[in-house]
C-alpha cells in the first residue's frame, strides 16, 4: 500500500491525480499547512524538506513532483500515464514536467513564498517579487500555449502525467492575476480535465 | 550524431559530462552568453527558451537538465549512468536531480539573475535577493550532506548522472560565498570527480 501526503492548494494535486488515474491502491493523508503540520518532527522524518508531495512506498519515501509522476507511470504501466517505453518521448514528458517544476512553479512561488529568497522582514522586496508574478506566469503560459502544448493533450494524442501537472499549475493562474482565457488551448485543456470524474473527485478532496 | 549546446558557467556542464561518460558520439557547440548568442533567431528556433543545455537528436530537440540526464542514460545504457531498470531507484535519481534543478539552481540564480523575478531596475530588490544566496545555498547543501548523499556516490555504490549534476552545482558554492569545506562529504565528492580524466577534459572546455 502506498501512502501519499498532500496539502490543498499545492502542486501535490498533480501526483494525487496520477495515483488516482493509475488505479493503484493508495491512502491519501492531508496535511494542514496553516497548522504547520509539514514541520512536525513526525513528518520531517518522512520528508526532511518539510514539503509535499511525499509518497511512502515499501522501499522508501519519494519526493519531488517530476520524480513521483514518472515513478507512478512506471510502477503501474497498465494505466499508460507516460511514454515509458520510448526514451525520447519520455524525455519530452520530463522536459515539460521539469519546466513546470523549475520555472513555472518557481514563478508562482514568488507571490506567496518570496521569503524563501529574501529576508522575510523585507516587505519592499517581497512586494517587488509579488508585482512581477502576473508577467512571469503569463510569459511561461505563452510559451506553453504557443510552443510546448501539442494538442489535444500536452504531448499529443496521449493523455498522461504532463496533463495532470499542467492542469495543477493552470489552476494557479487566476490567483496570480492572469486570465487563462488569454491561452485558448490551455483554457480548453482545463475544461476537458475538469470534465473527468477522477479529476472532479480529487479536486473536491483538495477543496474540502 | 547528437549536437549539444552549452555555455560556460551554466548547468549545461552536467549534461555535457553525461554525454562524455556515455561514450556517445556528439558534437558540442559553445554559446557566448556575453554576446547574447542564446537570443539569436537561429538558436531560438532550437530552444525557444533561449537557455542551455539543448540537445539536438534525430527525433528533435531536448531541453531541461533532468530530462537530458535520464535521456542520455537510457539512450546509452551500456554506460550505466542511472538505475534505468529499477523504477524506484530511478525515481530516487530523479528526486535528487529535480531538487538540484528546482531548488538549488533556483537559489543560486537569485544572485545573478534576480531580474527574472523583479523589475530589473529595482536595485534594492536585486540586492535583497543576492544577500540571501549564501544562506539558501548553505541550507540546501546541508540537506544534501546530511540527508540525501548516500556515499561514496550520491545514490550509493554506483556513480552516475546525479554525481555529475551535484558536481556542477558544487562548483558554484565558492562564488555564492559558501565554503564547500563546511560539507566534508560534498568536498570529498568534488575531489574525486576532479580526479577523473573525463571531468578534467570537459571542465577545461568550459573554462577555456
Contacts between the chains, C-beta under 8 A, distances in Angstrom:
chain1	res1	chain2	res2	distance
A	48	B	143	6.4
A	48	B	147	4.8
A	49	B	99	7.8
A	49	B	143	7.0
A	57	B	88	6.6
A	59	B	88	4.9
A	60	B	88	7.4
A	60	B	92	7.7
A	62	B	88	7.6
A	62	B	91	5.1
A	62	B	92	7.2
A	62	B	95	5.9
A	63	B	95	5.6
A	63	B	99	7.9
A	64	B	94	7.0
A	64	B	95	4.6
A	64	B	98	3.9
A	64	B	99	5.9
A	64	B	102	7.4
A	65	B	98	7.4
A	66	B	66	6.5
A	66	B	94	6.2
A	66	B	98	4.9
A	67	B	91	4.8
A	67	B	92	7.7
A	67	B	94	3.8
A	67	B	95	4.1
A	67	B	98	5.4
A	68	B	91	7.2
A	70	B	87	7.9
A	70	B	90	7.5
A	70	B	91	6.6
A	70	B	94	6.1
A	71	B	87	5.8
A	71	B	88	7.0
A	71	B	90	7.7
A	71	B	91	3.8
A	71	B	94	7.8
A	74	B	87	3.8
A	74	B	90	7.3
A	74	B	91	7.9
A	75	B	87	5.4
A	75	B	88	7.8
A	87	B	70	7.9
A	87	B	71	5.8
A	87	B	74	3.9
A	87	B	75	5.4
A	88	B	57	6.6
A	88	B	59	4.9
A	88	B	60	7.3
A	88	B	62	7.6
A	88	B	71	7.0
A	88	B	75	7.9
A	90	B	70	7.4
A	90	B	71	7.7
A	90	B	74	7.4
A	91	B	62	5.1
A	91	B	67	4.8
A	91	B	68	7.3
A	91	B	70	6.6
A	91	B	71	3.8
A	91	B	74	7.9
A	92	B	60	7.6
A	92	B	62	7.2
A	92	B	67	7.7
A	94	B	64	7.0
A	94	B	66	6.2
A	94	B	67	3.8
A	94	B	70	6.1
A	94	B	71	7.8
A	94	B	94	7.9
A	95	B	62	5.9
A	95	B	63	5.6
A	95	B	64	4.6
A	95	B	67	4.1
A	98	B	64	3.9
A	98	B	65	7.4
A	98	B	66	4.9
A	98	B	67	5.4
A	98	B	98	7.2
A	98	B	101	6.2
A	98	B	102	7.9
A	99	B	49	7.8
A	99	B	63	7.9
A	99	B	64	5.9
A	101	B	98	6.2
A	101	B	101	7.0
A	101	B	102	4.6
A	102	B	64	7.4
A	102	B	98	7.9
A	102	B	101	4.6
A	102	B	102	4.1
A	102	B	105	7.0
A	102	B	106	6.6
A	105	B	102	7.0
A	106	B	102	6.6
A	106	B	106	5.3
A	107	B	117	7.3
A	110	B	117	4.9
A	116	B	136	7.1
A	117	B	107	7.3
A	117	B	110	4.9
A	117	B	117	7.8
A	117	B	129	5.5
A	117	B	132	5.9
A	117	B	136	6.7
A	118	B	125	7.7
A	118	B	128	4.3
A	118	B	129	5.7
A	118	B	131	7.5
A	118	B	132	5.6
A	119	B	128	6.5
A	119	B	131	7.3
A	119	B	132	6.7
A	122	B	128	5.1
A	124	B	124	6.4
A	124	B	125	7.0
A	124	B	128	7.8
A	125	B	118	7.7
A	125	B	124	7.0
A	125	B	125	4.7
A	125	B	128	3.8
A	125	B	129	7.1
A	128	B	118	4.3
A	128	B	119	6.5
A	128	B	122	5.1
A	128	B	124	7.8
A	128	B	125	3.8
A	129	B	117	5.5
A	129	B	118	5.7
A	129	B	125	7.1
A	131	B	118	7.5
A	131	B	119	7.3
A	132	B	117	5.9
A	132	B	118	5.6
A	132	B	119	6.7
A	136	B	116	7.1
A	136	B	117	6.7
A	143	B	48	6.4
A	143	B	49	7.0
A	147	B	48	4.8
